[in-house]
């Protein structure tokens, strides 16, 4: 069985209970990734069984949701449990879904809330156990992708705090001696971090990147594409994308512009570190030791290979605000063959992120506009797009990168929308110089205006 040398090379060997927990968790994920899939599933069910038994006893929401005699001994038992959703979490009092008492040895370090881009804001507690496993998954990603934690990294995500320590007006961001102030820094003494404002103008971000020449950039794929045209004479060691779905055409464009490998991270506030790009293929591997990911049809049954379904996630180490069988609102595709890398971890062909919003149909129904988004991704030269729906049949499509579309392209786009909303529509194409990104560097592709 292969053993990683990542800790041997980079660990500063500082001692603390938290750092020791990270090391133990990483050694476990390093070992178990090579186990057969069937053995990994048994380990997952054992963890889920402990979590669910605790949640039934200590968390009011799950005490009411689950029957007292519910026993979890198999994946079928697990799938028989009801699903939860972001709306369920957002609509209830935080105390209702928070543990009345934590297991011995666990403590809440801090709390975090979702961005609210879907309209529902959810708060999650971060315990020492949850954070140890998150770090273990991060370290495994660095090991997979040969990331040097002592390199420099530009992190372009949240709007920067212009009054915070380390603020640098010249780069419109903060310069700090770490990528992030957490266990990662304590373990490895990571290199300089440049925390840059995702809401700044693309050309301004690009100028700062060119000046700083960081080894790595972490941002959404959309943001990276928006700055790519201003970049010159700069080649990072790798791009780390996070926060939205990385479509194949987008990844291909990033590879062409930056001439560097692109690695994608699938994570959310509610579900912790969940999946990441396989180092040997274009697919994703779930961090099975940290989460159970199900891809389900609308009727709740598991998707077959080649099918696209709803992503339902269980965070296996969140005992303070448990997240169990949580429909996160994303779609993913089940692969048709095993990953050639040989790992026993769950493999995902691709994620279709929640930015694929739903269009409104007659009768109050909504439908995910996957066909429209995929059609737009195939239109050459279009850099960004946003579809605005007014009423049921009035649509405006703003695009950047192209001034006009040919008749065939216009027809394909209109057809993809009409197939989704099940009616004829009026569609206008409006060229734009730019379409602003959201505060986290995400692009809202579809919006509804009353």
C-alpha positions in Angstrom: 0.0 0.0 0.0 1.4 3.4 -1.0 2.2 5.9 1.8 2.4 9.6 1.4 5.6 11.4 2.3 3.9 14.8 2.4 4.0 15.2 6.2 7.6 13.9 6.3 8.6 16.7 3.9 6.7 19.6 5.2 5.5 19.1 8.8 7.2 21.6 11.2 6.4 19.1 14.0 4.9 21.6 16.4 3.0 19.8 19.2 -0.7 20.4 20.1 -3.7 18.2 20.5 -5.4 19.8 17.5 -2.3 19.3 15.2 -2.0 15.7 16.4 -5.6 15.2 15.5 -5.0 16.6 12.0 -2.0 14.3 11.6 -4.0 11.2 12.7 -6.8 12.1 10.3 -4.5 12.6 7.4 -2.7 9.3 8.0 -6.1 7.6 8.0 -7.3 9.2 4.7 -3.9 8.5 3.1 -4.3 4.8 4.0 -8.0 4.3 3.4 -8.1 5.8 -0.1 -6.4 2.7 -1.4 -8.9 0.3 0.2 -11.5 -1.4 -2.0 -14.7 0.6 -2.4 -16.8 -1.9 -0.4 -14.5 -1.6 2.6 -14.7 2.2 2.5 -18.5 2.0 2.4 -18.4 -0.1 5.6 -16.3 2.5 7.3 -18.7 5.3 6.2 -21.7 3.4 7.5 -20.0 2.8 10.9 -19.3 6.6 11.1 -22.9 7.4 10.0 -24.3 5.0 12.6 -22.5 6.8 15.4 -23.5 10.2 14.2 -27.2 9.3 13.7 -27.4 7.7 17.1 -26.0 10.8 18.7 -28.3 13.1 16.6 -31.4 11.2 17.6 -30.4 11.6 21.3 -29.0 15.1 21.4 -30.5 17.2 18.5 -34.1 18.2 18.7 -34.6 18.3 14.9 -33.4 14.8 14.4 -35.1 13.5 17.5 -38.4 14.4 15.8 -37.3 13.5 12.3 -36.1 9.9 13.0 -38.1 7.1 14.6 -36.8 5.9 18.0 -36.2 2.4 16.6 -34.3 3.5 13.4 -31.2 1.3 13.1 -28.4 2.0 10.6 -26.5 -1.2 9.7 -26.4 -0.9 5.9 -26.5 1.6 3.1 -30.2 0.6 2.5 -31.0 1.5 6.2 -29.2 4.8 5.7 -31.1 5.6 2.5 -34.4 5.0 4.3 -33.8 8.1 6.4 -35.6 11.3 5.3 -33.7 13.9 3.4 -33.1 17.5 4.7 -32.7 20.7 2.7 -31.2 24.2 3.0 -34.7 25.5 3.5 -35.3 23.1 6.4 -32.2 24.4 8.0 -32.8 28.1 7.3 -36.4 28.1 8.4 -35.9 26.7 11.9 -34.3 28.2 15.0 -30.6 27.4 15.2 -31.2 25.8 18.7 -33.6 23.3 17.1 -30.8 21.7 15.0 -27.9 22.2 17.4 -26.7 19.5 19.8 -27.7 20.1 23.4 -24.4 18.6 24.5 -21.3 17.6 22.6 -19.4 14.4 22.9 -16.5 14.5 25.3 -13.4 16.1 23.7 -15.3 18.1 21.2 -15.7 21.9 21.3 -17.1 24.6 19.0 -14.2 26.7 17.6 -16.3 29.1 15.6 -19.5 29.3 13.5 -19.9 30.1 9.8 -22.8 31.1 7.6 -23.5 30.5 3.9 -23.4 33.4 1.5 -27.2 33.4 1.0 -27.0 33.5 -2.8 -29.9 31.0 -2.9 -32.0 33.1 -0.6 -31.6 30.9 2.5 -28.8 31.6 5.0 -27.6 28.6 7.0 -25.2 28.7 10.0 -22.9 25.8 10.8 -20.7 25.2 13.9 -17.1 24.3 13.3 -15.8 21.9 16.0 -12.2 20.8 16.6 -13.2 17.4 15.2 -14.7 18.8 12.0 -11.8 21.1 11.4 -9.2 18.3 11.9 -10.9 16.3 9.2 -11.2 19.3 6.9 -7.5 19.9 7.2 -6.8 16.2 6.5 -8.7 16.5 3.3 -6.9 19.7 2.3 -3.5 18.1 2.9 -4.5 15.1 0.8 -5.4 17.5 -2.0 -2.0 19.2 -1.7 -0.4 15.7 -1.8 -2.4 14.7 -4.9 -1.6 17.8 -6.8 2.0 18.3 -5.6 1.2 21.7 -4.0 4.0 23.2 -2.0 2.5 24.7 1.2 5.6 27.0 1.4 4.8 28.6 -2.0 3.0 31.8 -2.4 -0.8 31.9 -3.1 -3.2 34.6 -4.2 -6.7 33.9 -2.7 -9.3 35.9 -4.6 -12.7 35.4 -2.9 -14.4 37.6 -0.4 -14.4 41.4 -0.5 -11.2 42.5 1.3 -11.3 44.3 4.7 -9.6 47.6 3.8 -9.2 48.4 7.5 -7.7 45.1 8.5 -4.1 44.2 9.3 -1.8 43.8 6.3 -3.9 45.9 4.0 -1.9 47.0 0.9 -3.5 49.7 -1.3 -1.3 49.0 -4.2 -2.6 45.4 -4.7 -6.1 46.2 -3.3 -5.7 43.4 -0.8 -4.0 42.1 2.3 -0.5 40.6 2.4 0.0 38.0 5.2 2.6 35.4 6.0 0.2 32.5 5.5 -2.4 31.2 3.1 -5.0 31.0 5.9 -4.7 31.4 9.6 -5.5 27.9 10.8 -4.0 24.5 11.3 -2.5 24.6 7.8 -0.2 27.5 8.8 0.7 25.9 12.1 1.6 22.6 10.5 3.5 23.9 7.6 4.4 27.5 8.2 2.8 28.2 4.8 4.2 30.8 2.4 2.9 34.3 1.8 -0.8 34.7 1.1 -2.3 37.5 -0.9 -5.9 37.9 0.0 -7.4 39.9 -2.8 -10.8 41.5 -3.4 -13.0 39.5 -5.8 -15.2 42.5 -6.4 -12.3 44.6 -7.8 -12.1 45.3 -11.5 -10.6 42.4 -13.5 -7.7 44.5 -14.9 -6.8 45.7 -11.4 -6.7 42.1 -10.1 -4.6 41.0 -13.1 -2.1 43.8 -12.6 -1.6 42.8 -9.0 -1.1 39.2 -9.9 1.5 40.0 -12.6 3.4 42.2 -10.0 3.2 39.6 -7.2 3.9 36.5 -9.4 2.3 34.0 -6.9 2.9 30.3 -7.3 -0.8 29.5 -7.0 -4.1 31.3 -7.5 -7.3 30.2 -5.7 -10.6 31.7 -7.1 -13.7 30.8 -9.0 -13.2 29.7 -12.6 -15.4 32.6 -13.8 -13.2 35.1 -12.0 -10.0 33.5 -13.4 -11.4 33.8 -16.9 -12.3 37.4 -16.4 -8.7 38.3 -15.6 -7.1 36.0 -18.1 -7.2 38.4 -21.0 -5.2 40.9 -19.0 -2.4 38.5 -18.1 0.9 38.3 -19.8 4.3 36.7 -19.0 2.9 34.9 -16.0 2.5 31.2 -15.5 1.5 29.9 -12.1 2.3 26.4 -10.9 -1.4 25.6 -10.6 -4.8 27.1 -10.4 -7.1 26.0 -7.6 -10.8 26.6 -8.4 -13.5 26.6 -5.9 -17.0 28.0 -5.3 -18.8 27.2 -8.6 -19.0 24.4 -11.2 -16.0 24.1 -13.4 -17.3 23.2 -16.8 -15.0 21.4 -19.3 -15.0 24.4 -21.8 -14.1 26.7 -18.9 -11.3 24.4 -17.8 -10.0 24.2 -21.3 -9.9 28.0 -21.6 -8.0 28.3 -18.3 -5.5 25.7 -19.4 -5.0 27.7 -22.6 -4.6 31.1 -21.0 -2.5 30.2 -18.0 -0.6 27.1 -19.3 -0.9 25.6 -15.8 -2.8 22.6 -14.3 -6.3 23.4 -13.0 -7.5 21.6 -9.9 -11.1 21.9 -8.7 -12.4 21.7 -5.1 -16.0 20.8 -4.3 -16.9 22.1 -0.8 -19.7 24.1 1.0 -20.1 25.7 4.4 -22.7 23.1 5.3 -20.9 20.0 4.1 -17.2 20.8 4.7 -14.5 19.5 2.3 -16.4 17.1 0.1 -14.6 16.2 -3.2 -11.7 17.2 -5.4 -10.2 16.6 -8.8 -8.4 13.2 -9.1 -4.7 13.8 -9.8 -4.7 11.3 -12.7 -8.1 12.0 -14.4 -10.6 14.7 -15.1 -13.0 13.2 -12.6 -13.6 13.9 -8.9 -13.1 11.8 -5.8 -15.3 12.2 -2.8 -13.5 12.5 0.5 -15.4 9.4 1.6 -13.8 9.5 5.1 -15.3 12.9 5.7 -18.6 12.7 3.8 -21.2 10.4 2.2 -22.3 11.7 -1.2 -25.4 10.3 -2.8 -26.5 11.1 -6.4 -30.2 10.6 -6.5 -33.1 10.8 -8.9 -36.0 13.1 -8.0 -37.8 10.1 -6.5 -34.9 9.5 -4.1 -33.6 6.3 -5.8 -29.8 6.1 -6.7 -28.8 7.2 -10.2 -27.3 4.6 -12.5 -24.0 5.1 -14.4 -24.3 8.0 -16.9 -27.3 9.6 -15.1 -27.3 13.1 -13.7 -29.0 13.5 -10.3 -29.3 15.5 -7.1 -26.4 15.7 -4.8 -27.3 14.7 -1.2 -24.4 15.0 1.3 -23.9 13.8 4.9 -21.0 15.5 6.8 -19.7 12.6 9.0 -17.9 14.7 11.7 -20.3 17.5 12.4 -21.8 16.7 15.8 -22.7 20.2 16.9 -25.0 21.1 13.9 -25.4 17.8 12.1 -25.9 17.7 8.4 -27.4 14.4 7.4 -28.8 13.5 4.0 -28.7 17.1 3.0 -29.9 18.1 -0.5 -27.4 20.8 -1.3 -29.2 21.9 -4.5 -26.5 20.7 -6.9 -26.4 18.1 -9.7 -23.7 15.6 -10.5 -23.1 12.8 -13.0 -22.4 9.2 -12.1 -19.4 7.8 -14.1 -19.8 4.9 -16.4 -16.5 3.3 -15.5 -14.1 3.1 -12.5 -11.4 5.8 -12.2 -8.0 4.5 -13.6 -6.1 5.8 -10.6 -7.0 2.7 -8.6 -8.4 4.5 -5.5 -11.5 3.0 -3.9 -13.0 6.4 -3.2 -16.4 7.3 -4.7 -15.9 8.8 -8.2 -18.0 11.6 -9.6 -17.8 12.3 -13.4 -18.6 16.0 -13.0 -20.6 18.4 -10.8 -23.3 20.6 -12.3 -23.3 23.4 -9.6 -26.1 25.3 -8.1 -25.4 28.3 -10.3 -27.5 26.4 -12.9 -30.6 28.1 -11.5 -34.1 27.2 -12.2 -36.4 28.9 -14.6 -40.0 29.5 -13.7 -42.9 27.6 -15.3 -46.6 28.0 -15.4 -48.3 27.0 -12.1 -45.4 28.0 -9.9 -43.2 25.1 -11.0 -39.5 25.5 -11.4 -37.0 23.5 -13.6 -33.2 23.5 -13.7 -32.0 25.1 -16.9 -29.2 22.6 -17.5 -29.8 22.4 -21.3 -29.6 26.2 -21.6 -26.3 26.4 -19.6 -24.8 23.6 -21.6 -25.8 25.2 -24.9 -24.2 28.5 -23.8 -21.0 26.8 -22.9 -20.8 25.5 -26.5 -21.2 29.0 -28.1 -17.6 30.1 -29.1 -16.4 33.5 -28.0 -19.0 34.1 -25.2 -17.0 34.8 -22.0 -19.9 35.5 -19.6 -23.7 35.4 -19.8 -26.7 36.1 -17.7 -30.3 35.2 -18.6 -33.0 37.4 -17.0 -36.5 36.0 -17.0 -39.4 38.5 -16.7 -42.7 36.8 -16.3 -43.1 33.4 -17.9 -42.1 34.0 -21.5 -40.0 37.2 -21.7 -36.2 36.7 -21.6 -33.1 38.9 -22.0 -29.7 37.3 -22.5 -26.7 39.5 -21.8 -23.4 38.3 -23.2 -19.7 39.4 -23.2 -17.1 38.6 -25.7 -19.4 38.6 -28.7 -21.3 41.6 -30.2 -23.8 39.4 -32.1 -24.8 35.8 -32.5 -25.6 34.0 -35.8 -29.1 32.9 -36.5 -28.3 29.2 -35.8 -26.8 30.0 -32.4 -29.8 32.2 -31.5 -32.2 29.4 -32.5 -30.3 26.8 -30.4 -30.4 29.1 -27.4 -34.1 29.9 -27.7 -34.9 26.2 -28.3 -33.1 25.2 -25.1 -35.1 27.7 -23.1 -38.4 26.8 -24.7 -37.8 23.1 -24.0 -37.2 24.0 -20.3 -40.2 26.3 -19.8 -42.6 24.3 -22.1 -43.8 27.4 -24.1 -42.8 29.8 -26.8 -40.8 32.7 -25.6 -39.5 36.2 -26.6 -35.7 36.4 -26.4 -33.5 39.4 -26.7 -29.7 39.3 -26.9 -27.9 42.2 -25.3 -24.1 42.6 -25.8 -22.4 43.9 -22.6 -18.9 45.2 -21.9 -18.9 43.3 -18.6 -21.3 41.3 -16.3 -20.3 41.9 -12.6 -19.5 39.0 -10.4 -21.0 38.4 -7.0 -19.0 39.2 -3.8 -17.4 35.7 -3.7 -16.4 35.9 -7.3 -19.3 33.8 -8.5 -21.4 34.6 -11.6 -25.2 34.5 -11.4 -26.1 32.9 -14.7 -29.9 33.1 -14.4 -32.1 35.5 -12.5 -35.8 36.2 -12.3 -37.2 39.7 -12.2 -40.9 40.2 -11.1 
